[in-house]
Amino acid sequence: MKVSVIICTYSMERLQDTIDAINSILTQTYPNIETIISVDHNEELLAKLKELFPENVFFAFNNLVRGLSDNRNAGIKKATGDIIAFIDDDAIADKKWVEIMVSNYTNPDILAVGGKLVPLWEKDRPWWFPEELDWIVGCTYKGHPQNKTKVRNFIGCNMSFRKEVFTRIGYFKQTIGRVGKVPLAGEEMEYCVRLLAAFHQGEILFDPEAIVYHKVDKQRESFKYILKRSYGEGVSKSIINKSTDKRKILSTENTYLKHLFLKSIPWYLGKSILLKNPAQNASRALTISMAIIATGLGYLRQR
């Protein structure tokens, strides 16, 4: 089974990160991999990467709608694999990442497989940053399923699909998702929902053994970024919700909110009251609360 791995990139600022991501794919234990670098509206970056990787790597160039969604689409159009996988340009795949993902496709009902994303902080996790908000830095968060299980959608830095899925339902929507550093999201969620609607017997599988390490830029470790990213998430979810024929599209988010309100916030506040790292636990409870408020404001503003 041939696997096409697409690495989307757009900025010379991330050149070294992109090189690290490419090398993590070129050293996978799985032998039959086609590595595709898809560059978004940056001819200088494309030329530099072609110079650095003249062999064993294929290139795509997005000169249509600027942003991650259409950059992924440009890579898909170049792909020839039976499975098409995606990883970000600031991530490093575990050496068995592809091997583990492919092992799940022996089940014909599995149409897509994603895995666990582990944050790579520049130093250590900020003392006030709760694991419940790791989705903000593109990683698997506390409250997400921890075992192999069916899910609604993935985080886009660690996901794969059978090629037939793209043949049947098309590409990622260019009107949804991140453009450069603008923290919108949700294109992979919308795509997975569309997939499940089209393939009534198909399943989307989360396998925590398929691991990708996601670098966390120092700028994303700030309270300001948390609010900005949360607000963008609310905007994105509102856009998606309006385009899904009133289906219960946000059931996963509702379950996550219950987890935050009924478990996470009370747990941190309880620890603080008991004087167990009171500053840290109170700060984490406050950070979660402010992220919820920012998300809600983004959702309501878009509506």
DOFI-659871 format. One record per residue (C-alpha): residue number from 1; x, y, z. Coordinates in steps of 0.5 Angstrom, whole numbers, m for minus. Example, Ala and Ser with C-alpha at 12.3 -4.5 7.8 and 13.67 -1.06 7.14 Angstrom:
     i      px      py      pz
     1      25      m9      16
     2      27      m2      14
% end
This chain:
     i      px      py      pz
     1       0       0       0
     2       3       7      m2
     3       3      13       2
     4       3      20       0
     5       5      24       6
     6       4      32       4
     7       8      37       8
     8       5      44       7
     9       9      50       8
    10       9      58       6
    11      14      62      10
    12      22      62      10
    13      22      63      17
    14      20      56      18
    15      25      53      13
    16      29      49      18
    17      23      47      21
    18      20      44      14
    19      27      41      13
    20      26      37      20
    21      19      35      18
    22      22      33      11
    23      27      29      14
    24      23      25      19
    25      19      23      13
    26      25      21      10
    27      27      16      15
    28      20      13      17
    29      20       5      18
    30      15       4      13
    31      18       3       6
    32      13       5       1
    33      12      13       2
    34      12      19      m3
    35      14      25       0
    36      10      31      m3
    37      12      39       0
    38       6      43      m2
    39       8      51      m2
    40       3      56      m1
    41       5      63      m6
    42      12      63      m4
    43      17      62     m10
    44      23      63      m6
    45      21      58      m1
    46      20      53      m7
    47      26      54     m10
    48      30      53      m4
    49      27      47      m2
    50      28      44      m9
    51      35      46      m8
    52      36      42      m1
    53      32      36      m3
    54      33      35     m11
    55      32      27     m10
    56      27      23      m6
    57      22      29      m5
    58      16      31     m10
    59      14      39     m10
    60       7      42     m11
    61       5      49     m11
    62      m1      53      m9
    63      m2      59     m13
    64     m10      59     m13
    65     m13      61      m6
    66      m8      63      m1
    67      m8      59       5
    68      m8      52       8
    69     m14      49       5
    70     m12      50      m2
    71      m5      48      m1
    72      m7      42       2
    73     m11      41      m4
    74      m5      42      m9
    75      m1      37      m5
    76      m7      32      m6
    77      m7      33     m14
    78       0      31     m14
    79      m1      25     m10
    80      m1      18     m13
    81      m1      14      m6
    82      m7       9      m4
    83      m7      13       3
    84      m6      21       3
    85      m3      23      10
    86      m2      30      12
    87       3      33      17
    88       5      41      19
    89      12      44      17
    90      13      45      24
    91      12      38      26
    92      16      32      27
    93      14      25      26
    94      15      19      30
    95      19      14      26
    96      14       9      26
    97       8      14      25
    98       7      12      17
    99       7       4      19
   100       2       5      25
   101      m3       9      21
   102      m2       4      15
   103      m3      m2      20
   104     m11       0      21
   105     m13       0      14
   106     m13      m7      13
   107     m20      m6      16
   108     m24      m4       9
   109     m29       0      14
   110     m23       5      16
   111     m23      11      11
   112     m19      15      15
   113     m14      15      21
   114     m11      20      25
   115      m6      20      31
   116      m3      23      38
   117       0      30      37
   118       5      31      43
   119       7      39      44
   120      15      40      44
   121      15      47      48
   122      21      51      47
   123      23      50      54
   124      18      47      59
   125      10      48      59
   126       8      55      62
   127       6      53      69
   128      m1      57      68
   129      m2      53      61
   130      m7      47      62
   131      m7      41      58
   132     m14      42      57
   133     m12      47      52
   134      m7      44      48
   135     m11      44      42
   136     m10      51      42
   137      m2      49      40
   138      m5      44      35
   139      m4      38      40
   140      m8      33      43
   141     m11      36      49
   142     m14      33      56
   143     m21      31      55
   144     m20      28      48
   145     m20      20      47
   146     m14      17      50
   147     m15      10      47
   148     m16       7      40
   149     m23       9      38
   150     m28      12      33
   151     m28      20      33
   152     m31      25      29
   153     m25      29      26
   154     m18      30      27
   155     m13      35      28
   156     m10      37      22
   157      m3      36      23
   158      m3      28      24
   159      m9      25      19
   160      m9      21      13
   161     m15      19       8
   162     m16      13       3
   163     m15      17      m4
   164     m22      14      m6
   165     m25      19      m1
   166     m22      25      m5
   167     m24      22     m11
   168     m31      21      m8
   169     m33      28      m4
   170     m27      33      m7
   171     m22      37      m3
   172     m22      42       3
   173     m26      48       3
   174     m22      54       1
   175     m27      58       5
   176     m25      55      11
   177     m18      55      15
   178     m12      58      17
   179      m9      63      12
   180      m2      65      14
   181      m2      67      21
   182      m9      68      22
   183     m12      63      27
   184     m18      60      24
   185     m19      53      23
   186     m24      47      22
   187     m23      45      15
   188     m21      38      17
   189     m27      38      22
   190     m32      40      16
   191     m28      35      11
   192     m29      29      16
   193     m36      31      17
   194     m37      31      10
   195     m34      24       9
   196     m38      21      14
   197     m44      24      11
   198     m42      21       4
   199     m40      14       7
   200     m45      11      11
   201     m41       5      13
   202     m34       8      14
   203     m30      10      20
   204     m25      15      22
   205     m20      12      27
   206     m16      15      32
   207     m10      11      34
   208      m6      14      40
   209       0      10      38
   210       1      14      31
   211       5      20      34
   212       7      26      31
   213      11      32      36
   214       9      39      34
   215      13      44      36
   216      10      50      40
   217      13      57      38
   218      14      62      43
   219       9      67      41
   220       4      61      42
   221       5      61      49
   222       2      67      51
   223      m5      69      54
   224      m6      74      48
   225      m5      68      43
   226     m10      63      47
   227     m15      69      47
   228     m14      70      39
   229     m14      63      37
   230     m20      61      42
   231     m24      67      38
   232     m22      64      32
   233     m24      57      33
   234     m31      60      35
   235     m31      64      29
   236     m29      58      25
   237     m34      53      28
   238     m40      58      27
   239     m38      58      20
   240     m38      51      19
   241     m45      50      24
   242     m48      54      19
   243     m46      50      13
   244     m49      43      15
   245     m56      43      15
   246     m57      44      22
   247     m54      37      24
   248     m51      36      31
   249     m45      38      28
   250     m42      41      35
   251     m44      35      39
   252     m36      34      40
   253     m35      41      43
   254     m41      40      47
   255     m38      34      51
   256     m32      38      51
   257     m35      44      54
   258     m38      39      60
   259     m32      36      61
   260     m29      43      62
   261     m34      46      67
   262     m36      39      71
   263     m29      37      71
   264     m23      41      70
   265     m25      48      72
   266     m27      45      79
   267     m21      40      80
   268     m16      46      79
   269     m20      51      83
   270     m21      45      89
   271     m13      44      89
   272     m12      52      89
   273     m17      52      95
   274     m13      46      99
   275      m7      51      98
   276      m4      45      93
   277       0      50      88
   278      m6      55      89
   279      m3      60      84
   280      m2      55      78
   281      m8      52      79
   282     m12      58      80
   283      m9      61      74
   284     m10      55      70
   285     m18      55      72
   286     m18      62      70
   287     m14      61      63
   288     m20      55      61
   289     m25      60      63
   290     m23      66      59
   291     m21      61      53
   292     m29      59      53
   293     m31      66      53
   294     m27      68      47
   295     m29      62      44
   296     m36      64      45
   297     m35      71      43
   298     m32      69      36
   299     m38      64      35
   300     m44      69      37
   301     m40      75      33
   302     m40      70      27
   303     m47      69      27
% end
